[in-house]
Amino acid sequence: MFKKILIAEDFQDTTKGIVEALKSRLKIDFIQEELYCDKAYNRFKVAHEKGDPYDLLITDLSFKESHINRRLGSGKELIIALRDIDKNVKVIVNSMIENPIEINQLFSEQKINGYVSKGRNSLNELITAIQEVHQNRTFVSPQLNLNTVDGVFEMDKYDLMILKDLAEGYTKKEISEKLKKQNISPNSESTIDKKVSKLFDEFGAKNTHHLIAKLIKLGKL
């Protein structure tokens, strides 16, 4: 598990809950909190220069304006600055932003490792994200649909993998076990169920067989 975690978050109550959860559930002792991106950057830089670097950054994207002059005003700017110091540091974004385009850009351009959408279950999702990222896997909150842009739904390799297994007669439980063995995440049965339900809605299918028949007819499978 990660040994040193740096948290950049300007809401102290949010940070307090995260720190308590990480210490109690993941047994992580060294956690540094910063309210400003500039201070987080300085903390990270000093630790790196001393040869005792942080191995995970958890950051929000939006930070409230303040009377203090700031060089770095957002989580995105912080990520870019830290990548200049250590391109291999793991990064999890913990934010309320749910724009698929913006989130996809964070993965493709800033090379983040996980994205947690703040909400009712975000603390549990953050714990899962940390565990997944530590295993060199990516994580995205399951309720987010990063494949829907401007109302157009596009299936990714993950969707196709699930559909092909369903077409071959595998159950959702069996598919979950296959994904786990292949270290593919997300891999829970509930996530697969949500994925399939979303495909039902998008393509107006009544059941799995109807969905597969429609996708074959459309040339998508």
C-alpha positions as CSV (number, residue, x, y, z in Angstrom):
1,M,0.0,0.0,0.0
2,F,1.0,3.6,-0.5
3,K,3.3,4.9,2.3
4,K,3.0,8.7,1.8
5,I,-0.1,10.5,0.6
6,L,-0.6,14.2,-0.2
7,I,-4.1,15.6,-0.1
8,A,-4.9,18.9,-1.7
9,E,-8.5,19.9,-0.7
10,D,-9.8,23.3,0.5
11,F,-12.7,21.9,2.6
12,Q,-11.3,20.8,5.9
13,D,-14.3,18.7,6.9
14,T,-13.9,16.7,3.6
15,T,-10.2,16.2,4.3
16,K,-10.8,15.1,7.9
17,G,-13.1,12.4,6.8
18,I,-10.7,11.2,4.1
19,V,-7.7,11.1,6.5
20,E,-9.7,9.2,9.2
21,A,-10.8,6.6,6.6
22,L,-7.4,6.1,5.1
23,K,-5.8,5.6,8.5
24,S,-8.5,3.3,9.9
25,R,-9.3,1.2,6.7
26,L,-6.0,1.2,4.8
27,K,-3.6,1.7,7.7
28,I,-1.8,4.6,6.1
29,D,0.0,6.6,8.7
30,F,1.7,9.4,6.8
31,I,-0.9,11.7,5.2
32,Q,-0.2,15.4,4.6
33,E,-3.1,17.8,4.0
34,E,-2.9,21.1,2.3
35,L,-5.6,23.7,1.6
36,Y,-3.8,25.5,-1.2
37,C,-2.2,24.1,-4.4
38,D,0.9,26.2,-4.0
39,K,1.6,24.7,-0.5
40,A,0.9,21.2,-1.8
41,Y,3.4,21.8,-4.6
42,N,6.1,23.1,-2.2
43,R,5.5,20.2,0.2
44,F,5.8,17.7,-2.7
45,K,8.9,19.3,-4.1
46,V,10.8,19.4,-0.7
47,A,10.0,15.8,0.0
48,H,11.2,14.8,-3.5
49,E,14.4,16.7,-3.1
50,K,15.1,15.0,0.2
51,G,14.7,11.6,-1.3
52,D,11.5,10.8,0.6
53,P,8.8,11.5,-2.1
54,Y,5.0,11.2,-1.9
55,D,3.7,8.3,-3.9
56,L,0.1,9.4,-4.3
57,L,-1.6,12.7,-4.7
58,I,-5.4,13.1,-4.0
59,T,-6.6,16.4,-5.3
60,D,-9.8,18.3,-6.0
61,L,-10.0,20.3,-9.2
62,S,-11.7,23.5,-8.0
63,F,-10.3,25.7,-5.2
64,K,-12.0,28.8,-3.9
65,E,-10.5,32.2,-4.4
66,S,-8.7,33.7,-1.4
67,H,-6.8,36.8,-0.4
68,I,-3.5,34.9,-0.8
69,N,-1.7,35.3,-4.1
70,R,-1.5,32.0,-5.9
71,R,0.6,30.6,-8.7
72,L,-1.4,27.4,-8.9
73,G,-5.1,27.9,-8.7
74,S,-6.6,24.6,-9.7
75,G,-6.0,20.9,-9.2
76,K,-5.2,20.5,-12.9
77,E,-2.4,23.0,-12.6
78,L,-1.1,21.3,-9.5
79,I,-1.0,17.9,-11.4
80,I,0.9,19.4,-14.3
81,A,3.4,21.0,-11.9
82,L,3.9,17.8,-9.9
83,R,4.4,15.8,-13.1
84,D,7.4,18.1,-13.9
85,I,8.9,17.0,-10.6
86,D,8.0,13.3,-10.7
87,K,6.2,12.0,-13.8
88,N,5.5,8.7,-12.1
89,V,3.6,9.9,-9.1
90,K,0.1,8.4,-8.9
91,V,-2.8,10.8,-9.0
92,I,-6.5,10.4,-8.0
93,V,-8.9,13.3,-8.6
94,N,-11.7,13.7,-6.1
95,S,-14.1,16.2,-7.5
96,M,-17.8,17.2,-8.1
97,I,-17.2,17.8,-11.8
98,E,-19.0,15.2,-13.9
99,N,-18.3,16.5,-17.5
100,P,-17.2,13.5,-19.5
101,I,-15.0,15.5,-21.9
102,E,-13.1,17.2,-19.0
103,I,-12.6,13.9,-17.2
104,N,-11.5,12.1,-20.3
105,Q,-8.9,14.8,-20.9
106,L,-7.5,14.4,-17.4
107,F,-6.9,10.7,-18.2
108,S,-5.5,11.3,-21.7
109,E,-3.5,14.5,-21.1
110,Q,-2.7,14.6,-17.4
111,K,-2.4,10.8,-17.2
112,I,-4.3,10.6,-13.9
113,N,-4.9,7.2,-12.5
114,G,-8.3,7.5,-10.9
115,Y,-11.4,9.8,-10.8
116,V,-13.8,9.8,-7.9
117,S,-17.0,11.8,-8.2
118,K,-17.9,13.5,-4.8
119,G,-21.3,12.3,-3.5
120,R,-23.0,10.0,-1.0
121,N,-20.7,7.0,-1.7
122,S,-17.5,8.9,-2.6
123,L,-15.5,8.0,0.5
124,N,-16.0,4.3,-0.2
125,E,-15.2,4.8,-3.8
126,L,-12.0,6.7,-2.9
127,I,-10.9,3.8,-0.8
128,T,-11.5,1.4,-3.8
129,A,-9.7,3.9,-6.1
130,I,-6.6,3.9,-3.9
131,Q,-6.6,0.1,-3.8
132,E,-7.0,-0.2,-7.6
133,V,-4.4,2.5,-8.4
134,H,-1.9,0.8,-6.0
135,Q,-2.4,-2.3,-8.2
136,N,-1.5,-0.2,-11.3
137,R,-5.1,-0.2,-12.4
138,T,-7.3,2.8,-13.1
139,F,-10.6,3.7,-11.4
140,V,-13.6,5.8,-12.3
141,S,-16.7,6.2,-10.2
142,P,-19.2,3.6,-11.6
143,Q,-22.0,6.1,-11.9
144,L,-20.0,8.2,-14.4
145,N,-20.4,7.5,-18.1
146,L,-17.3,8.8,-19.9
147,N,-18.4,7.4,-23.2
148,T,-21.4,9.7,-23.7
149,V,-20.4,12.9,-25.5
150,D,-22.9,15.4,-27.0
151,G,-25.6,12.8,-26.7
152,V,-23.8,10.2,-28.7
153,F,-23.2,6.9,-27.0
154,E,-20.0,5.0,-27.9
155,M,-19.1,1.6,-26.6
156,D,-15.5,1.0,-25.4
157,K,-13.5,-2.2,-25.3
158,Y,-14.8,-2.9,-21.7
159,D,-18.4,-2.8,-22.9
160,L,-17.6,-5.1,-25.9
161,M,-15.7,-7.5,-23.7
162,I,-18.8,-7.9,-21.4
163,L,-21.2,-8.2,-24.3
164,K,-19.1,-10.9,-26.1
165,D,-19.0,-12.9,-22.9
166,L,-22.8,-12.5,-22.4
167,A,-23.3,-13.6,-26.0
168,E,-21.2,-16.7,-25.3
169,G,-23.4,-17.6,-22.4
170,Y,-21.4,-16.4,-19.4
171,T,-23.3,-15.1,-16.4
172,K,-22.5,-11.7,-14.9
173,K,-21.0,-13.5,-11.9
174,E,-18.7,-15.5,-14.2
175,I,-17.7,-12.4,-16.2
176,S,-16.8,-10.7,-12.9
177,E,-14.6,-13.6,-12.0
178,K,-12.9,-13.5,-15.4
179,L,-12.2,-9.8,-15.1
180,K,-10.7,-10.3,-11.7
181,K,-8.4,-13.0,-12.9
182,Q,-7.3,-10.7,-15.8
183,N,-6.7,-7.8,-13.3
184,I,-9.3,-5.7,-15.3
185,S,-11.2,-3.1,-13.3
186,P,-13.9,-2.3,-12.5
187,N,-14.8,-6.0,-12.1
188,S,-17.6,-6.2,-9.5
189,E,-20.9,-7.9,-10.5
190,S,-22.9,-4.8,-9.5
191,T,-20.8,-2.6,-11.9
192,I,-21.3,-5.1,-14.7
193,D,-25.0,-5.1,-14.0
194,K,-25.1,-1.3,-14.2
195,K,-23.1,-1.3,-17.4
196,V,-25.5,-3.8,-19.0
197,S,-28.6,-1.9,-17.8
198,K,-27.1,1.3,-19.3
199,L,-26.7,-0.5,-22.6
200,F,-30.3,-1.7,-22.4
201,D,-31.5,1.9,-22.0
202,E,-29.2,3.3,-24.7
203,F,-30.3,0.7,-27.4
204,G,-33.9,0.2,-26.2
205,A,-33.3,-3.5,-25.5
206,K,-35.7,-5.6,-23.4
207,N,-33.2,-8.3,-22.4
208,T,-29.7,-9.5,-23.1
209,H,-30.6,-11.5,-26.2
210,H,-32.5,-8.6,-27.6
211,L,-29.6,-6.3,-26.9
212,I,-27.1,-8.6,-28.6
213,A,-29.4,-9.0,-31.6
214,K,-29.7,-5.3,-32.0
215,L,-26.0,-4.7,-31.7
216,I,-25.2,-7.4,-34.3
217,K,-27.8,-5.8,-36.7
218,L,-26.2,-2.3,-36.1
219,G,-22.8,-3.8,-36.8
220,K,-21.5,-2.9,-33.4
221,L,-20.8,-6.5,-32.2
